[in-house]
Amino acid sequence: MLRILIVSLFFLFSPLPRSEAAFADGVVLNAAALGNEPAEETRIAPGSIASFRGNSLGSTVTVNGVAAMVFFASPTEVIFVVPENVALGPAEIVVTSADGFASKAAAIVSSAAPGVFTISADGKGEGIVLDADDLTAGPFDPTNGQRRLSIFATGVRHASSVSVTIGGQPTLVETVGRSELTGLDEIHVLLPAKLSGSGTSTLIVNADGVQSNPVSVRIGGLITDKVVITQIFGGGGNSGAPFRNDFIELFNPGSTPVSLTGWSIQYASATASTWSVTPLTAITLSPGQRYLVQQAGGSNGATLPTPDATGTIAMAAGAGKVALVKSTTALAGACPSDASIIDFVGYGTTANCFKGTGAAPAGSNTNAATRAANGCTDTRNNATDFTLAPPNPRNTNAPFNQCAIIESVLISVTDALAQRSSHNSAPALRLRRFP
């Protein structure tokens, strides 16, 4: 029977200059996130793994005077476990050397401080995530609706509420448990089948309202019944605009035709909760085919190519929200979670709802928010999936663009870890399989 052993934490360091002061300042980080979580203040949780960075460090650590277990100590970094009995609130972490040299840092001790370990060991990029049943690495095929994942994290075990989103889609969190290594948590989730074919997607853990560092996870399977929003242009007819009308472009990046019968495009301003609806025409969109929805406009610029659907919505150039909906019923709320939403894009800095970690960039009279890779990129993160580009409206008569299909090829843990690049900083998990 295949099992997985968490052998150890290992660390590589860059030397820091030595201080000759009697006391020195250091910095404490979540050992998994390493400062890449969105919180402004460093948060650590009882029982979580943390990293103290400084110089002339020792091997004795206290958190508000409570002794901490030390995994590893070097002159520039100490990895320790936050004591389980430390009080919540502001904390002073002190690292003391054998000759009495002390380094101090401040942090907030919270019930939860989620961090997800990554393959690159820097809190960014691909997360350390395995198939929960056969312990293989990604890509993970969720097509049958039974794919479960194990997410390796820290700072989650004491949370009263834990949620995980992948590609902006909520997953079912089945268990949150403690791994064999002190301070290491395992979160088991069930992947939604609708994520099939998503490719590289953003994974975020939220524990007691505290968000983890965003990491990536590779999702395999075939892309089926999928249509995405590829362009949003709200500057139509304005001064300097190249086109007379606002427009939204749709695209089928999948492998099967999709009927748009009964679907709609819906728009709300950046912070509004009222949605305007434009019904789509009864057409079947082929793989690689585009669809153009014309909206309101002005007197400047050229006319659009013949639109496939026409509405009268006056869209804002710089910020707004657009939803592709498998219904013509108007959405409700500033940030709807309706199951009929097929795709959603918030654009501009004031948009109060979006997919992923942030909104798509703000458009203008001369630029559209445009999906990358000619429409084929979809990590379900508006902030990274979209760039700014001159508007290029295309309708169903435009040349088709077939996207590459990501098949599910599951590889072993050993192979996955062998593909890691060398590390310049700590920490990373060393995983090993054994009979």
N, C-alpha and C positions, 0 to 999 in steps of 0.2 A: 504494500500500500504506500502510495506516494505521500510524503509529508514534507513540510518545509520547516527549516530551523533558522531562527534568527540568531546568527552566530555572535555578531558584535557590531559596534559602531567603529568606523575607522575614520581617521582624520589626516589631512595634509594641510600644511600651514604656510603662510607667507610671513616672514619675520617682520616684527614691528619694532620701532626704535625704543631703546631702554630709557626709562625715566629714573632720575636719581632722587625724586622727592620721597618723603616718608610715606605719603599717601598718593594714590593716583586714581584717576577716573577711568572707568571702563564702560562697556555697553553690554546689556543683556538682550538676547534675541531668542525667540522661539526656535528651537534647534532644527525644526523642519522647514519653517517658512523663511527664516533668516532675514526678516525685515520686509518681506514681499507681501505681507498681508496689508489690507487697506487702512487699518487702524493707525491713528496718529501716534498713540502711545503704545509702547511694548506691553503686551499682556502675556502673563504666564499663568498656568493653572496648577493647583496642587496635583502632584503625581505626574506632571508633564516633564518632558526633556527640554532643557534650556542650554544656551551657549553663552558663556561670558567671554568677551573679547577684550584684550588689553595688552599690557606688557609687564614683564617681571612677575608673572603670576605664580601662585603656589597651588597646593592641592587640597586646601581646606576651604569649604564654602559654607556660608550661613545665609539664610533668608530670614530677615527680621530676628536674627539671633538663633534661629533653629538650624541645626546641622543638616546638611544635604548630602545625599549619596553622590559620589563623584565617579563618572564613567572613565574620564580621561583628563589628564592635566599636562599642559605644556607651558612654556613661558608666555605664549601668546593667546592661548585659548584653553578654557576649561569647560567640559561638558558635564552637566550635573542633572539630577532629578530634583525637582521642587518638592520639598517635604509635604507629605499628605496633611499634616496637622498645622500648616502655616495659615494664619488668618487672612481673610480676603481684604483687599484694600491696598493702599500704597505700601511698597516694600523696598527695603534696602538690602541689596545683595553684596556681600563682602567676601572677597577671595584673599586668603592670607598665605604668604610663603613661609618656609621654615625659619627664615631669619626675621620674621615679623613684618615684612613689607605687605601693606594692605591696599587692595584696589576695591573701589566701591562703584556701584551702579544702582539706578532706580528702575522700578517696573511696577505695574499694577497686577496684583494677584486677583484673578477672576475665577468664577466657577468653571468657566470654559475659555480656552484660548487655542482654537483649532489651528493646526499646521499640518500640511500634507507633505510627506517626504517625496523627493524627486530623484530621478535617475541621475541627473547632472549634479546633485548634491548642493545646489545653490538656492533652493526654494523656488526655482522657475523651471519651465519646460514640462517634460513628461513626468507625471506622477508615478510613484511606485504602487501599481495597481495590478492585481492578479485575478484570474478567474477563480471564484470561490470554491468551485467544485473540483476542477482538475489542476489548479495551481499553475496554469499557463499564462503567459503574458499576451498583451493585445497584438493586433486588433481583435475586438470582441464583437461577435455577431449576435445581435439581440432579436433576430427575426422571429424566433419561435416564442418570444415573450418569457423565456425561462432562464435567461442569462443573468447570473449573479456575480458580483464583483466584490473583492476584498480591497479596501482602501487602507493603506498604512499611514497612520497619522499620530499626532500626540495632542494632548490638551483637550480631549473630548470626553473622557470616561465619566466625569462628574456632571456633565450637562444634563439638564432636565428635558431639553428639546434639541434634537439633531435633525437637520435636513441636508440633502445633497442634491444639487442640480448638475446636470450634464448637458451641455449645449443649450442651456436655458430651460431645459425640461426637468420637472421634478421627478425624482426616483423614489421608489419605496425603500425606506431604511428599515431593514429587517432586524438587525442586531448591532449593538455597539459593545465590543468586548475588549478585554485586555489580552495582549499577546504575551508570548513567553519572555520577552525582554522587558524589564522594568521600565515603565513610562511609555511603552509603545502601545497604541490603540489600533484595533481593526474595526472598520465600519463595513458591514455587509449590506449591499444594496441590490435591488432588482432593476435591471435595465428596461426602460420602456421599449416596446417593439418599434414604436414610431421613430426611434433614433437610427434605425437600420440605414446603413450607407452614409452616415454623417461624416465619416473621416475623422480628422483630428478635431476634437471638441473640448471646450473648456469645462473643467470640473471644479466646483466650489462647495466647500463644507460650511454650513452655518450651524453654530452651536450656541444656544442661549442668546441669539441675536448677534453673536460675534462671527465675523466672516474670516475664512482661511485665506491663505495665498491661493490665487487661481492657478491651477495646473492643467496640463492637457492629458487627454486619454484618447486612444485610437479606437474608433468604432468602425467595424466592418459590416459585411452584408451588402446586399444589393440595394441601390436607390430605387424605390418604387413609389408610384403615386405621389410624386413630389413636385411642387411648383414654388418658386421663390421670387421675391421682389429683387430686381437687379438694378433699377435706376429710379431715383426720386428727384424731380426737378420742379421747384416751386417758384422759379424766377421768370416764368413765361410772360412775355409781353412787357416786362419791366425795362427800364433804361439799360441799354447795352446787351439785352438778352438776345441770344442767337435764334430763339424760337418764340413764337407768338403765344403759345399755350403752355401751362403747366402739364406735366405728364408723369405717369408711373409705368415702368416697364416690368413685365413678368417674364419668367423663363422656366422651362422644364428641363432640369439638369439630370433627370432620372433615366431609367431604362424602359419605362412603359408609358403609353399614352394616358393622359389625364383629362377627364371631362370637366369643363368649367361650368356646366349647367347648374344654375342655382347658387353660384358663388358671387362674391362682391369684393370690391375694394372699398375700404373705409378709412376716413381721415379725421383726426382731431388735432387741434392746435397743441402746442408744446405741453401745456399744463391742464388742458381741458378734459372734461369727463363726458362731453357730448360728441357723438360720432355722426359724420355725414356718410351716406351710403351711395355707391355707384354700382349697380348690378352689372355683371359680366354677361357676355353673349353666350349662347349655347353652342360651344365649340369644343372639340377634343384637341388638346394641345399635345403634339407629338414630342418625343424626346429630342432635345436640342432646339425646339421651336420657341419663339418669343411672342409676346402679346402686348399691345400698346393701348393704354388707357389715357385718353385725353381729358384734361380738366379745364378750368376757367383760364382766361388769358387777357391780353391787352393788345396794344397796337404795334408793338415793336417786334422785329424778328420775322423769320420765315415760318411758313405753315408747317405743321408736323406731317410726316407720312400718314397715309390714311389710317385713322385709329381703328382698333378692333372693338373698342367700347368708348362711349363719350359720357362725361359727367360735367357738372357745373361747379365743382368745388374750387374755391379760391385758396390755394395752398400757400403757406408761408415759405419764402425762399430759404431762410436760415435755420428754422427749427420747427419740428412737428412730429406727428406719429402717424404711421401708415400700417394698416393691417389687411392681409389677404384672408378672407373669411369664407368658409364653406357654408354660407348662408347669406340671405339678404336682410336678416334681422339686425338692427343697429346694436352695436356693442354697448355695454354700460360700464361706467367707471373710468377713472383716469388711467388705470393700469389693469385692463381686463385679463382674466385667465380663462376665458371661454374655451371649451374643448373644440369649438368649430374654427378656431384661429389656426390657419395653415402656416402663415409667416407673419412676422411683426418686425417693424423697423422704427426705432426712435432716432431722430437725427437732430443735431444741434445741441449746444451745451445746456440749454434750458429744458430739454425734453425730460419729463419726469417718469418715463417708462421706456424700456428698451430691452433687447435680448442680450444676455451676457453681462459683462462687467461695465459697459458704458455705451453711450449713444454713438451712432455713426457721425462722421464729421458734418459740420454745418455747411449746407449748400449756399449758393449765392445767385445773382442774376446771370452769372456766366459759368457756374459749375454745378454739376449734379452729384449727389451722393451715389456712388457707383460700386456695385459688388465686384470684388477682385476676381482675377483669372477669367475675365470675360463671362462672369456669372457663375462659374463652377465652384468658387470657394464658399463653403458654408460650415463654419465652426459654431454657428448659433451664438455668435458674439458680434453685435453690431459694431463695436468699437474697432475691431480688427478685420472684420469681413468687408468693410466699406472704405473706399478712398474717395477723394475728390477728383473729378475729371470733367472736361467739357461735355455737355449733354449730347448723347448719341441715340436718339429714339429709333427703335426698330419694331416693326409689326410682324404679324404672322407670315408675311411674304418675304421677310429677310432671310438670308442664308442661315441654315441650321448650324448649330455648334454643339457637337457631341462631347460631353464631359467624360473623362476617364472614370470607370467604375472601380470602386475599392472593394475587392473581395476579402472575405474573412480568411486569413491564414494565421492560425494560432501557433506560436513558437514556444519553446520551453523556457522556463525561468533562467536556466543556465545560459541559453543562447541570448536571451534578452539582456542579461547583465553583462555578457561578454561584449555587447555592442556599446557599452558606456564609454564615453571619452574619459581621459584622465582628469582627475579632480584637482582644482587649485585651492579649494577651501572646504571646510567641514560643514555638516556631517553627511554621510550617506549610509544607507543600510547595506550590509553585505549579506546576501541571501545564498543559501546552499540547499540543494536537494540531496536526500539520502534515502535508502530503501527503508 
